[in-house]
């Protein structure tokens, strides 16, 4: 009987020991998960491995937190127009912020605002006038940063045509791509009292500069970083050309900006700020070293669609829009209230939108402030 009691006592001791060991294992697993969760919340700001805070026990480390995935929808195909984002990705600036950024190519059949509205991308790039139109249509979008501070649109003409100011466009053949790209030119006509139906020929322009080069157009629309360079590359010297700059004429509209889905942004402000911060860092590098930036961009362009020389020249012109003369590089991405209002006013005047814009709903400066 005594022997039986001793056996039972030992069995109880062994059971208690097993339960204690099991509880210890469960506690360790819980601590591991808690540490992983904590490191995931902070890894974005440092980019370091979560294992660096493992307490130094035996050199073991926690697995790195999963990066937050973001899709960026471009307005057009990969080119130096978007160099800052490609540089930020290539140099690991997004990764340092705990982000995994996928840059989506744009094109004639892709509307960035629609892609962001339906969740196919979290952040998009387009001209402000287009964003305003889609906001008015009810799409839940808001601007978070203004990357291009100036407009890149100009009217280019040959000096022999006698065009030096907007007033000289009377009786001339003036081209534009239309489709939402014409409003600055219409504002220019209005400034000089020109009716595009009676005072001149306002012609739909193709996406090449052939009409201008062949003499079909007296003045053609051109982006400083693209079509104007095409004219120069064709052999026409800059000395033989006249330029009407929309910025100098006071009819410029803001172009490339970053915008996000309002609902996504409400839950992901810190993620958006990290994206903006890394992107600005990429833009600073791209502007400081255009040759390197183009080497990075060329990895993404469609083979045979452009040349490295053209992209280098584009990068140099784009830099002037991101950081215009006299503009502090530390202010990249800032939204200028007056320029935004001018853009919205022109959009309203020419029917891009039907109601005045409420700035509080159109854009926010909070994300850029968080990114600093």
Residue frames as qw, qx, qy, qz and C-alpha x, y, z in Angstrom:
[[0.000, 0.886, 0.463, 0.000, 0.00, 0.00, 0.00],
 [0.317, -0.798, 0.121, 0.499, 2.86, 2.37, 0.91],
 [0.436, -0.127, 0.605, 0.654, 4.60, 1.49, -2.34],
 [0.245, 0.634, 0.653, 0.334, 1.47, 2.31, -4.31],
 [0.118, -0.941, -0.232, 0.215, 1.21, 5.72, -2.62],
 [0.399, -0.576, 0.358, 0.617, 4.85, 6.49, -3.48],
 [0.393, 0.197, 0.685, 0.581, 4.26, 5.61, -7.15],
 [0.096, 0.829, 0.531, 0.145, 1.19, 7.85, -7.24],
 [0.280, -0.864, -0.012, 0.419, 3.17, 10.68, -5.65],
 [0.413, -0.318, 0.521, 0.676, 5.94, 10.37, -8.27],
 [0.298, 0.490, 0.691, 0.439, 3.39, 10.35, -11.04],
 [0.051, -0.931, -0.349, 0.095, 1.89, 13.59, -9.70],
 [0.373, -0.697, 0.242, 0.563, 5.36, 15.17, -9.51],
 [0.408, -0.005, 0.654, 0.637, 6.14, 14.17, -13.11],
 [0.187, 0.712, 0.624, 0.261, 2.79, 15.51, -14.32],
 [0.175, -0.930, -0.147, 0.288, 3.37, 18.85, -12.56],
 [0.418, -0.486, 0.429, 0.637, 6.86, 19.09, -14.06],
 [0.364, 0.291, 0.701, 0.540, 5.51, 18.41, -17.55],
 [0.057, 0.869, 0.487, 0.066, 2.81, 21.04, -17.12],
 [0.299, -0.828, 0.071, 0.468, 5.38, 23.57, -15.92],
 [0.423, -0.218, 0.576, 0.665, 7.61, 22.88, -18.92],
 [0.268, 0.552, 0.682, 0.398, 4.68, 23.21, -21.31],
 [0.083, -0.936, -0.304, 0.156, 3.68, 26.52, -19.75],
 [0.385, -0.637, 0.285, 0.604, 7.23, 27.75, -20.14],
 [0.381, 0.112, 0.669, 0.628, 7.25, 26.89, -23.86],
 [0.117, 0.770, 0.591, 0.209, 3.92, 28.64, -24.38],
 [0.228, -0.892, -0.097, 0.379, 5.20, 31.76, -22.64],
 [0.414, -0.380, 0.465, 0.684, 8.26, 31.84, -24.89],
 [0.301, 0.404, 0.696, 0.512, 6.14, 31.61, -28.00],
 [0.033, -0.897, -0.440, 0.032, 3.96, 34.46, -26.80],
 [0.324, -0.765, 0.134, 0.540, 6.96, 36.69, -26.15],
 [0.426, -0.054, 0.614, 0.663, 8.34, 35.92, -29.61],
 [0.192, 0.648, 0.641, 0.363, 5.12, 36.97, -31.29],
 [0.176, -0.924, -0.256, 0.221, 4.90, 40.13, -29.24],
 [0.403, -0.560, 0.326, 0.646, 8.45, 41.10, -30.15],
 [0.364, 0.210, 0.674, 0.608, 7.78, 40.45, -33.82],
 [0.065, 0.823, 0.544, 0.152, 4.66, 42.62, -33.74],
 [0.277, -0.871, -0.040, 0.404, 6.50, 45.44, -32.03],
 [0.419, -0.340, 0.482, 0.690, 9.39, 45.33, -34.51],
 [0.322, 0.481, 0.675, 0.458, 6.96, 45.38, -37.43],
 [0.028, -0.924, -0.377, 0.053, 5.44, 48.63, -36.19],
 [0.262, -0.876, 0.172, 0.368, 8.81, 50.36, -35.96],
 [0.701, -0.072, 0.493, 0.511, 10.83, 48.79, -38.75],
 [0.459, 0.759, 0.369, 0.276, 9.57, 51.20, -41.41],
 [0.050, -0.997, 0.066, -0.008, 11.36, 54.21, -39.93],
 [0.409, -0.715, 0.532, 0.196, 14.74, 52.56, -39.58],
 [0.730, 0.510, -0.399, -0.218, 14.87, 49.82, -42.18],
 [0.006, 0.501, -0.840, 0.208, 16.88, 47.67, -39.73],
 [0.545, -0.096, -0.822, -0.133, 16.25, 44.05, -38.89],
 [0.645, -0.602, -0.070, -0.465, 13.88, 43.34, -36.02],
 [0.900, -0.149, -0.336, 0.235, 16.44, 40.90, -34.64],
 [0.358, 0.493, -0.347, 0.713, 18.66, 43.71, -33.39],
 [0.371, -0.484, 0.332, -0.719, 16.59, 43.94, -30.18],
 [0.819, -0.122, -0.533, -0.173, 16.62, 40.23, -29.21],
 [0.665, -0.715, 0.130, -0.171, 18.24, 40.87, -25.86],
 [0.165, 0.716, -0.674, 0.079, 21.60, 39.42, -26.85],
 [0.771, -0.257, 0.538, -0.223, 20.73, 35.86, -25.83],
 [0.729, -0.035, 0.643, 0.232, 23.03, 33.58, -27.75],
 [0.082, -0.324, 0.513, 0.791, 23.12, 35.83, -30.84],
 [0.252, 0.460, 0.835, 0.168, 19.67, 34.71, -32.03],
 [0.089, 0.165, -0.108, -0.976, 17.56, 37.20, -34.03],
 [0.503, 0.484, 0.558, -0.448, 13.91, 37.74, -34.85],
 [0.471, 0.385, 0.615, 0.502, 12.77, 37.47, -38.51],
 [0.058, -0.089, 0.106, 0.989, 12.56, 40.84, -40.29],
 [0.399, 0.503, 0.504, -0.578, 9.11, 42.40, -40.45],
 [0.484, 0.464, 0.646, 0.366, 7.28, 42.10, -43.75],
 [0.109, -0.127, 0.134, 0.977, 7.55, 45.33, -45.78],
 [0.395, 0.589, 0.467, -0.528, 4.37, 47.25, -46.50],
 [0.429, 0.241, 0.662, 0.565, 3.43, 46.90, -50.15],
 [0.216, 0.711, 0.159, -0.650, 2.54, 50.03, -52.15],
 [0.550, 0.389, 0.569, 0.471, 1.70, 50.33, -55.83],
 [0.019, -0.612, 0.044, 0.790, 2.51, 53.63, -57.55],
 [0.581, 0.578, 0.552, 0.156, 0.60, 54.32, -60.76],
 [0.293, -0.266, 0.276, 0.876, 2.52, 56.46, -63.25],
 [0.426, 0.649, 0.143, -0.614, 0.82, 58.92, -65.59],
 [0.650, 0.641, -0.326, -0.245, 2.84, 57.63, -68.56],
 [0.948, 0.124, -0.229, 0.184, 5.43, 55.01, -69.45],
 [0.697, -0.561, 0.037, 0.446, 8.72, 54.87, -67.53],
 [0.514, 0.632, 0.015, 0.579, 10.98, 57.79, -68.42],
 [0.408, 0.079, -0.375, 0.829, 13.01, 60.50, -66.68],
 [0.348, -0.531, -0.181, -0.751, 9.78, 62.36, -65.98],
 [0.810, -0.508, -0.109, -0.273, 9.44, 59.93, -63.06],
 [0.582, 0.446, -0.579, 0.356, 13.13, 59.47, -62.25],
 [0.227, -0.528, 0.528, -0.625, 12.89, 60.22, -58.54],
 [0.860, -0.185, 0.217, -0.424, 10.71, 57.21, -57.86],
 [0.923, 0.277, -0.253, 0.084, 12.91, 54.80, -59.79],
 [0.320, 0.559, -0.551, 0.530, 15.99, 56.13, -57.99],
 [0.504, -0.451, 0.434, -0.595, 14.29, 55.77, -54.61],
 [0.970, -0.029, 0.069, -0.232, 13.45, 52.16, -55.40],
 [0.796, 0.435, -0.341, 0.247, 16.84, 51.26, -56.89],
 [0.221, 0.545, -0.535, 0.606, 18.82, 52.83, -54.02],
 [0.480, -0.254, -0.800, 0.254, 16.71, 51.18, -51.35],
 [0.094, -0.190, 0.269, -0.940, 15.14, 54.35, -49.96],
 [0.705, -0.256, -0.238, -0.617, 11.70, 52.76, -49.96],
 [0.794, -0.098, -0.588, 0.122, 13.09, 49.60, -48.38],
 [0.298, 0.150, -0.524, 0.784, 14.73, 51.68, -45.65],
 [0.391, -0.174, 0.171, -0.887, 11.27, 52.98, -44.79],
 [0.380, 0.063, 0.874, -0.296, 9.88, 49.45, -44.63],
 [0.625, 0.523, 0.134, -0.564, 8.11, 49.72, -47.99],
 [0.471, 0.023, 0.779, 0.414, 7.97, 47.42, -50.99],
 [0.346, 0.634, 0.060, -0.688, 7.03, 49.72, -53.87],
 [0.536, 0.267, 0.712, 0.365, 5.84, 48.45, -57.23],
 [0.114, 0.508, -0.137, -0.842, 5.96, 51.15, -59.94],
 [0.565, 0.453, 0.689, 0.008, 3.19, 50.58, -62.49],
 [0.219, -0.019, 0.470, 0.855, 3.62, 51.84, -66.04],
 [0.381, 0.574, 0.347, -0.636, 1.00, 54.20, -67.41],
 [0.260, 0.088, 0.734, 0.622, -0.16, 54.73, -70.97],
 [0.235, -0.096, -0.305, -0.918, -2.90, 56.17, -73.16],
 [0.597, -0.336, -0.596, -0.419, -5.50, 53.71, -71.87],
 [0.554, -0.330, -0.629, 0.435, -4.64, 54.02, -68.18],
 [0.186, -0.777, -0.062, -0.598, -6.23, 56.69, -65.99],
 [0.337, 0.199, -0.701, 0.596, -4.23, 56.95, -62.75],
 [0.385, -0.213, 0.324, -0.838, -7.17, 58.41, -60.81],
 [0.853, -0.057, -0.227, -0.466, -9.36, 55.42, -61.68],
 [0.710, 0.171, -0.648, 0.217, -6.64, 52.96, -60.74],
 [0.119, 0.192, -0.625, 0.747, -6.19, 54.54, -57.31],
 [0.556, -0.168, 0.106, -0.807, -9.94, 54.91, -56.74],
 [0.902, -0.035, -0.280, -0.327, -10.56, 51.17, -57.27],
 [0.713, -0.579, 0.391, -0.049, -7.54, 50.12, -55.19],
 [0.907, 0.357, -0.021, 0.220, -5.38, 48.83, -58.06],
 [0.511, 0.333, -0.295, 0.736, -2.77, 51.30, -56.78],
 [0.409, -0.656, -0.479, 0.416, -2.48, 53.21, -53.52],
 [0.137, -0.726, 0.057, 0.671, -0.78, 56.33, -54.90],
 [0.630, 0.566, 0.440, 0.299, -0.94, 57.89, -58.35],
 [0.271, -0.397, 0.187, 0.857, 0.66, 60.61, -60.46],
 [0.334, 0.643, 0.581, 0.371, -1.21, 62.97, -62.78],
 [0.129, 0.327, 0.038, 0.935, -1.69, 66.62, -63.60],
 [0.078, 0.204, 0.598, -0.771, -3.71, 68.61, -61.07],
 [0.476, 0.154, -0.168, -0.849, -6.47, 69.57, -63.55],
 [0.583, -0.004, -0.760, -0.289, -7.16, 65.89, -64.20],
 [0.258, -0.141, -0.821, 0.489, -7.24, 65.16, -60.48],
 [0.237, 0.167, 0.293, -0.911, -9.71, 68.01, -59.91],
 [0.571, 0.078, -0.438, -0.690, -12.04, 66.67, -62.60],
 [0.567, -0.083, -0.819, -0.026, -12.06, 63.20, -61.07],
 [0.091, -0.133, -0.668, 0.726, -12.58, 64.58, -57.58],
 [0.407, 0.128, 0.044, -0.903, -15.64, 66.45, -58.83],
 [0.626, 0.030, -0.635, -0.452, -16.93, 63.20, -60.33],
 [0.792, -0.462, 0.068, -0.393, -16.94, 61.77, -56.81],
 [0.835, 0.159, -0.454, 0.266, -13.78, 59.68, -56.79],
 [0.629, -0.775, -0.036, 0.051, -12.33, 59.56, -53.24],
 [0.753, 0.256, -0.068, 0.603, -8.96, 61.13, -54.03],
 [0.243, -0.964, -0.012, 0.103, -6.77, 63.80, -52.44],
 [0.567, 0.657, -0.318, 0.381, -3.40, 65.32, -53.36],
 [0.771, -0.593, -0.083, 0.217, -0.61, 64.70, -50.84],
 [0.484, -0.520, 0.280, 0.645, 2.43, 66.30, -52.55],
 [0.523, 0.840, 0.056, -0.131, 3.19, 68.57, -55.52],
 [0.788, -0.188, 0.302, 0.503, 6.39, 67.32, -57.14],
 [0.419, 0.377, 0.322, 0.761, 6.45, 69.66, -60.17],
 [0.140, -0.591, -0.344, 0.716, 6.35, 73.27, -58.99],
 [0.205, 0.517, -0.236, -0.797, 6.15, 74.75, -62.50],
 [0.811, 0.461, 0.276, -0.234, 4.41, 73.84, -65.71],
 [0.503, -0.281, 0.618, 0.535, 6.52, 72.26, -68.43],
 [0.507, 0.615, 0.582, 0.159, 4.19, 73.33, -71.24],
 [0.100, -0.540, 0.205, 0.811, 5.35, 75.86, -73.85],
 [0.678, 0.686, 0.248, -0.091, 4.37, 76.94, -77.33],
 [0.500, -0.386, 0.466, 0.620, 7.32, 76.64, -79.68],
 [0.574, 0.786, 0.209, -0.093, 7.58, 78.44, -83.02],
 [0.690, 0.151, 0.185, 0.683, 10.23, 79.24, -85.58],
 [0.186, -0.555, -0.106, 0.804, 11.42, 82.83, -85.39],
 [0.068, 0.018, 0.571, 0.818, 10.67, 83.28, -89.07],
 [0.120, -0.585, -0.779, -0.190, 6.96, 82.96, -88.21],
 [0.013, -0.497, 0.025, -0.867, 7.12, 86.27, -86.30],
 [0.669, -0.606, -0.364, -0.230, 5.62, 84.87, -83.08],
 [0.329, 0.338, -0.569, 0.673, 7.16, 86.31, -79.93],
 [0.253, -0.028, 0.581, -0.773, 4.13, 86.87, -77.66],
 [0.311, 0.369, 0.855, -0.191, 0.63, 85.51, -77.30],
 [0.355, 0.694, 0.146, -0.609, -0.76, 88.43, -79.29],
 [0.157, 0.518, -0.645, -0.540, 1.22, 87.26, -82.32],
 [0.305, 0.081, 0.949, 0.024, -0.80, 84.03, -82.47],
 [0.497, 0.580, 0.298, -0.572, -3.65, 85.85, -84.22],
 [0.648, 0.625, -0.233, -0.368, -4.20, 84.38, -87.66],
 [0.104, 0.524, -0.845, -0.031, -1.74, 81.52, -86.99],
 [0.853, -0.071, -0.463, -0.228, -2.08, 77.76, -86.91],
 [0.223, -0.551, 0.650, -0.473, -1.60, 76.64, -83.32],
 [0.715, -0.005, -0.679, -0.167, -1.42, 73.00, -82.26],
 [0.378, -0.412, 0.643, -0.522, -2.20, 71.09, -79.08],
 [0.133, 0.041, -0.989, -0.053, -2.81, 67.43, -78.25],
 [0.588, -0.325, -0.195, -0.714, -6.24, 68.30, -76.77],
 [0.752, -0.205, -0.626, -0.009, -7.84, 65.69, -74.52],
 [0.627, -0.740, -0.213, 0.121, -7.31, 67.81, -71.40],
 [0.673, -0.175, 0.054, 0.717, -3.93, 69.24, -72.33],
 [0.295, 0.552, 0.349, 0.697, -5.26, 72.40, -73.96],
 [0.275, -0.858, -0.432, 0.033, -6.46, 74.52, -71.04],
 [0.448, -0.569, 0.056, 0.688, -3.27, 76.50, -70.45],
 [0.273, 0.103, 0.515, 0.806, -3.22, 77.38, -74.13],
 [0.097, -0.712, -0.607, -0.339, -6.88, 78.41, -73.99],
 [0.394, -0.803, -0.255, 0.368, -6.08, 80.59, -70.97],
 [0.414, -0.277, 0.285, 0.819, -3.27, 82.17, -73.00],
 [0.112, 0.446, 0.601, 0.654, -5.68, 82.94, -75.84],
 [0.265, -0.816, -0.512, -0.045, -8.10, 84.46, -73.36],
 [0.467, -0.589, -0.075, 0.656, -5.37, 86.64, -71.84],
 [0.205, -0.218, 0.387, 0.872, -4.73, 88.21, -75.24],
 [0.476, 0.458, 0.229, -0.715, -8.41, 88.40, -76.22],
 [0.250, 0.295, -0.763, -0.518, -8.14, 85.74, -78.91],
 [0.819, 0.091, 0.296, -0.483, -11.11, 83.57, -79.83],
 [0.362, -0.288, 0.844, 0.272, -9.79, 80.13, -80.93],
 [0.541, 0.484, 0.688, -0.013, -12.82, 79.76, -83.22],
 [0.383, 0.893, 0.234, -0.008, -12.41, 83.05, -85.08],
 [0.046, -0.947, 0.287, 0.133, -9.01, 84.60, -84.51],
 [0.021, -0.574, 0.806, 0.140, -6.77, 81.63, -85.26],
 [0.830, 0.085, -0.478, -0.276, -6.74, 77.95, -86.24],
 [0.460, -0.494, 0.663, -0.324, -6.56, 75.75, -83.17],
 [0.740, 0.304, -0.534, -0.274, -5.53, 72.35, -84.52],
 [0.908, -0.354, 0.208, -0.086, -5.33, 68.91, -82.89],
 [0.178, 0.748, -0.639, -0.019, -1.66, 68.03, -82.75],
 [0.919, 0.045, -0.393, -0.010, -0.23, 64.53, -83.05],
 [0.744, -0.649, 0.113, 0.113, 2.15, 63.06, -80.49],
 [0.717, 0.047, 0.176, 0.672, 5.14, 63.63, -82.77],
 [0.068, -0.720, -0.018, 0.691, 6.46, 67.03, -83.81],
 [0.459, 0.187, 0.661, 0.563, 6.14, 66.24, -87.51],
 [0.170, 0.843, 0.489, 0.147, 3.37, 68.80, -88.13],
 [0.223, -0.921, 0.058, 0.313, 5.54, 71.54, -86.68],
 [0.491, -0.411, 0.539, 0.548, 8.72, 70.48, -88.44],
 [0.415, 0.344, 0.691, 0.481, 6.92, 70.24, -91.80],
 [0.011, 0.012, 0.107, 0.994, 5.41, 73.72, -91.43],
 [0.278, -0.508, -0.733, -0.356, 1.79, 72.61, -90.97],
 [0.440, -0.792, -0.390, 0.164, 1.77, 74.39, -87.59],
 [0.212, 0.797, -0.170, 0.539, 3.10, 77.86, -86.89],
 [0.210, -0.529, 0.607, -0.555, 3.22, 77.15, -83.17],
 [0.740, -0.109, -0.651, -0.130, 3.11, 73.77, -81.49],
 [0.671, -0.658, 0.184, -0.289, 2.59, 72.67, -77.93],
 [0.698, 0.326, -0.573, 0.280, 5.63, 71.06, -76.38],
 [0.735, -0.671, -0.043, 0.082, 6.78, 69.90, -72.98],
 [0.034, 0.891, -0.453, 0.019, 10.18, 71.34, -72.16],
 [0.467, -0.462, 0.753, -0.025, 11.40, 67.89, -71.15],
 [0.673, 0.178, 0.714, 0.068, 10.11, 66.02, -74.19],
 [0.587, 0.685, 0.407, 0.143, 8.74, 67.50, -77.44],
 [0.067, 0.971, -0.197, -0.116, 10.94, 70.59, -77.31],
 [0.457, -0.532, 0.669, 0.246, 13.96, 68.29, -77.09],
 [0.698, 0.326, 0.616, 0.166, 12.62, 66.35, -80.09],
 [0.393, 0.914, 0.099, 0.002, 12.66, 69.57, -82.13],
 [0.164, -0.846, 0.487, 0.141, 16.26, 70.25, -81.12],
 [0.628, -0.213, 0.728, 0.173, 17.23, 66.64, -81.86],
 [0.681, 0.588, 0.434, 0.050, 15.74, 67.04, -85.34],
 [0.605, 0.156, 0.213, 0.751, 18.41, 69.61, -86.13],
 [0.003, 0.857, 0.241, 0.455, 16.61, 72.90, -85.50],
 [0.421, 0.137, -0.447, 0.777, 18.94, 75.13, -83.44],
 [0.242, -0.648, -0.593, 0.412, 17.53, 76.74, -80.29],
 [0.156, -0.361, 0.065, 0.917, 18.59, 80.13, -81.73],
 [0.148, -0.096, -0.597, -0.782, 16.02, 79.74, -84.49],
 [0.338, -0.496, -0.792, -0.108, 13.14, 79.07, -82.11],
 [0.226, -0.405, 0.195, -0.864, 10.81, 81.26, -80.04],
 [0.335, -0.259, -0.879, 0.221, 9.20, 80.05, -76.83],
 [0.416, -0.515, -0.027, -0.749, 6.02, 81.19, -75.09],
 [0.287, 0.031, -0.857, 0.427, 6.30, 79.97, -71.49],
 [0.448, -0.611, -0.555, -0.343, 3.02, 79.41, -69.63],
 [0.568, -0.496, -0.411, 0.513, 4.69, 80.19, -66.31],
 [0.274, -0.119, 0.043, 0.954, 5.97, 83.56, -67.51],
 [0.189, -0.341, -0.476, -0.788, 2.56, 84.34, -69.03],
 [0.295, -0.102, 0.531, -0.788, 0.79, 83.68, -65.74],
 [0.787, 0.061, -0.137, -0.598, -1.47, 80.96, -67.15],
 [0.314, 0.305, -0.896, 0.068, 0.43, 77.89, -65.93],
 [0.841, -0.325, -0.053, -0.428, -1.35, 74.94, -64.38],
 [0.404, -0.540, 0.725, -0.141, 0.26, 72.54, -61.90],
 [0.697, 0.305, -0.580, -0.291, 1.24, 69.19, -63.33],
 [0.682, 0.023, -0.723, 0.106, 2.76, 66.04, -61.79],
 [0.402, -0.515, 0.421, -0.630, 1.48, 65.55, -58.24],
 [0.232, 0.008, -0.961, 0.150, 1.09, 62.62, -55.89],
 [0.585, -0.247, 0.043, -0.771, -2.42, 61.71, -54.82],
 [0.037, 0.055, -0.975, 0.212, -3.97, 58.93, -52.74],
 [0.437, -0.467, -0.683, -0.353, -7.28, 57.27, -52.06],
 [0.302, -0.588, 0.220, -0.718, -8.90, 59.19, -49.17],
 [0.886, -0.363, -0.029, -0.288, -10.12, 56.04, -47.41],
 [0.884, 0.103, -0.267, 0.370, -6.75, 54.30, -47.69],
 [0.288, 0.540, -0.296, 0.733, -4.94, 57.44, -46.54],
 [0.545, -0.633, 0.075, -0.545, -7.07, 57.74, -43.41],
 [0.937, -0.339, 0.075, -0.035, -5.72, 54.39, -42.22],
 [0.870, 0.069, 0.093, 0.479, -2.20, 54.71, -43.66],
 [0.065, 0.995, -0.058, 0.054, -0.94, 58.24, -43.05],
 [0.503, -0.682, 0.484, 0.217, 2.40, 57.07, -41.69],
 [0.728, 0.129, 0.579, 0.344, 2.92, 54.76, -44.66],
 [0.426, 0.834, 0.264, 0.230, 2.12, 57.61, -47.05],
 [0.177, -0.955, 0.231, 0.055, 4.57, 59.89, -45.22],
 [0.658, -0.385, 0.566, 0.313, 7.29, 57.26, -45.51],
 [0.659, 0.460, 0.491, 0.334, 6.61, 56.96, -49.24],
 [0.208, 0.963, 0.081, 0.150, 6.78, 60.73, -49.74],
 [0.415, -0.818, 0.364, 0.164, 9.97, 61.03, -47.67],
 [0.695, -0.145, 0.600, 0.370, 11.75, 58.30, -49.65],
 [0.553, 0.664, 0.421, 0.274, 10.50, 59.71, -52.96],
 [0.021, 0.997, -0.076, 0.011, 11.82, 63.19, -52.17],
 [0.546, -0.597, 0.519, 0.278, 15.17, 61.64, -51.30],
 [0.693, 0.229, 0.588, 0.349, 15.12, 59.89, -54.67],
 [0.357, 0.885, 0.240, 0.178, 14.33, 63.16, -56.46],
 [0.242, -0.917, 0.277, 0.155, 17.19, 64.97, -54.74],
 [0.623, -0.309, 0.624, 0.357, 19.61, 62.26, -55.87],
 [0.614, 0.512, 0.535, 0.274, 18.21, 62.22, -59.40],
 [0.192, 0.976, 0.078, 0.073, 18.63, 65.99, -59.75],
 [0.377, -0.802, 0.420, 0.196, 22.11, 65.96, -58.24],
 [0.294, -0.350, 0.814, 0.359, 23.26, 63.14, -60.54],
 [0.693, 0.425, 0.026, -0.582, 21.15, 63.01, -63.72],
 [0.448, 0.445, -0.743, -0.224, 23.47, 60.58, -65.49],
 [0.031, -0.090, 0.950, -0.298, 23.11, 58.01, -62.71],
 [0.511, 0.280, 0.472, -0.661, 19.37, 58.60, -62.55],
 [0.654, 0.463, -0.288, -0.524, 18.99, 57.90, -66.26],
 [0.258, 0.315, -0.913, -0.024, 21.02, 54.71, -65.97],
 [0.241, 0.112, 0.842, -0.469, 18.45, 53.56, -63.43],
 [0.569, 0.436, 0.199, -0.669, 15.45, 54.69, -65.49],
 [0.460, 0.462, -0.608, -0.453, 16.75, 52.99, -68.64],
 [0.050, -0.099, 0.987, -0.120, 16.40, 49.62, -66.90],
 [0.350, 0.397, 0.712, -0.461, 12.64, 50.16, -66.90],
 [0.416, 0.541, -0.146, -0.717, 12.02, 51.72, -70.34],
 [0.876, 0.341, 0.330, -0.090, 10.77, 49.67, -73.26],
 [0.575, -0.265, 0.505, 0.587, 13.71, 48.63, -75.40],
 [0.338, 0.256, 0.569, 0.705, 14.11, 50.82, -78.46],
 [0.016, -0.835, -0.546, -0.067, 11.49, 53.35, -77.35],
 [0.090, -0.994, 0.064, -0.009, 13.97, 56.09, -76.45],
 [0.688, 0.424, -0.349, 0.474, 17.67, 56.90, -76.21],
 [0.617, -0.445, -0.361, 0.540, 19.84, 57.49, -73.22],
 [0.276, 0.087, 0.057, 0.956, 20.82, 60.92, -74.56],
 [0.292, -0.519, -0.398, -0.698, 17.17, 61.98, -74.82],
 [0.658, -0.592, -0.466, 0.011, 16.50, 60.78, -71.28],
 [0.545, -0.226, -0.233, 0.773, 19.52, 62.66, -69.89],
 [0.031, 0.237, 0.166, 0.957, 18.27, 65.87, -71.49],
 [0.499, -0.561, -0.496, -0.437, 14.78, 65.13, -70.18],
 [0.657, -0.456, -0.464, 0.380, 16.15, 64.63, -66.67],
 [0.356, -0.060, -0.106, 0.927, 17.90, 68.01, -66.78],
 [0.212, -0.351, -0.297, -0.862, 14.69, 69.76, -67.86],
 [0.620, -0.527, -0.560, -0.156, 12.55, 67.91, -65.32],
 [0.550, -0.248, -0.425, 0.675, 14.93, 69.07, -62.59],
 [0.055, 0.144, 0.020, 0.988, 13.98, 72.68, -63.42],
 [0.506, -0.435, -0.412, -0.621, 10.33, 71.88, -62.74],
 [0.727, -0.420, -0.517, 0.167, 10.92, 70.06, -59.46],
 [0.479, -0.594, -0.142, 0.630, 13.37, 72.69, -58.19],
 [0.379, 0.842, 0.218, 0.317, 12.81, 75.90, -60.19],
 [0.441, 0.386, -0.229, 0.777, 15.38, 78.68, -60.04],
 [0.157, -0.450, 0.294, -0.829, 15.41, 80.20, -56.55],
 [0.822, -0.347, -0.176, -0.415, 13.40, 77.31, -55.04],
 [0.298, -0.566, 0.716, -0.278, 14.84, 75.65, -51.92],
 [0.506, 0.149, -0.830, -0.181, 15.46, 71.93, -52.45],
 [0.005, -0.034, -0.844, 0.535, 14.25, 71.37, -48.91],
 [0.474, 0.276, 0.301, -0.781, 10.76, 72.33, -50.10],
 [0.253, 0.100, -0.830, -0.486, 10.39, 69.61, -52.74],
 [0.204, -0.345, -0.915, -0.036, 6.80, 68.39, -52.75],
 [0.044, 0.363, 0.454, -0.813, 5.24, 71.49, -51.20],
 [0.171, 0.647, 0.688, 0.281, 1.79, 72.54, -52.40],
 [0.124, -0.052, -0.021, 0.991, 1.69, 76.25, -53.25],
 [0.222, 0.569, 0.669, -0.424, -1.75, 77.58, -52.38],
 [0.254, 0.668, -0.082, -0.694, -1.64, 80.40, -54.96],
 [0.154, 0.325, -0.782, -0.509, -0.51, 78.13, -57.81],
 [0.106, 0.257, 0.959, -0.054, -3.12, 75.55, -56.88],
 [0.262, 0.646, 0.441, -0.565, -5.82, 78.24, -56.91],
 [0.235, 0.566, -0.396, -0.684, -4.66, 79.47, -60.32],
 [0.049, 0.083, -0.950, -0.298, -4.86, 75.91, -61.64],
 [0.136, 0.446, 0.846, -0.258, -8.34, 75.44, -60.18],
 [0.240, 0.653, 0.161, -0.700, -9.54, 78.81, -61.50],
 [0.228, 0.410, -0.624, -0.625, -8.42, 78.02, -65.06],
 [0.004, -0.109, -0.990, -0.092, -9.99, 74.57, -64.79],
 [0.195, 0.571, 0.650, -0.462, -13.28, 76.17, -63.74],
 [0.207, 0.605, -0.141, -0.756, -13.10, 78.87, -66.42],
 [0.352, 0.373, -0.665, -0.543, -12.75, 76.36, -69.26],
 [0.834, -0.035, -0.130, -0.535, -15.15, 73.71, -68.01],
 [0.410, 0.258, -0.857, 0.176, -12.75, 71.10, -66.65],
 [0.150, -0.320, -0.815, 0.458, -14.81, 71.39, -63.47],
 [0.126, -0.638, -0.519, -0.554, -18.21, 72.98, -62.93],
 [0.506, -0.830, -0.223, -0.075, -17.91, 74.09, -59.31],
 [0.048, 0.826, -0.452, 0.334, -15.26, 76.08, -57.39],
 [0.724, 0.086, -0.637, 0.251, -12.71, 73.89, -55.63],
 [0.617, -0.760, 0.073, -0.188, -12.65, 73.48, -51.86],
 [0.331, 0.656, -0.640, 0.225, -8.90, 73.38, -51.07],
 [0.473, -0.409, 0.661, -0.415, -9.51, 71.46, -47.84],
 [0.878, 0.136, 0.404, -0.219, -10.98, 68.58, -49.84],
 [0.711, 0.675, -0.195, -0.035, -8.66, 68.85, -52.84],
 [0.631, 0.418, -0.511, 0.407, -5.32, 68.54, -51.07],
 [0.702, -0.709, -0.066, 0.021, -3.68, 68.04, -47.69],
 [0.288, 0.763, -0.481, 0.321, -0.31, 69.25, -46.43],
 [0.741, -0.546, 0.304, -0.244, -0.35, 66.90, -43.44],
 [0.980, 0.070, 0.080, 0.167, 1.49, 64.04, -45.14],
 [0.555, 0.625, -0.210, 0.507, 4.38, 66.23, -46.28],
 [0.287, -0.758, 0.343, -0.476, 4.67, 67.67, -42.77],
 [0.901, -0.334, 0.254, -0.114, 4.83, 64.16, -41.36],
 [0.899, 0.339, -0.015, 0.277, 7.50, 63.27, -43.93],
 [0.233, 0.823, -0.301, 0.421, 9.86, 66.02, -42.81]]
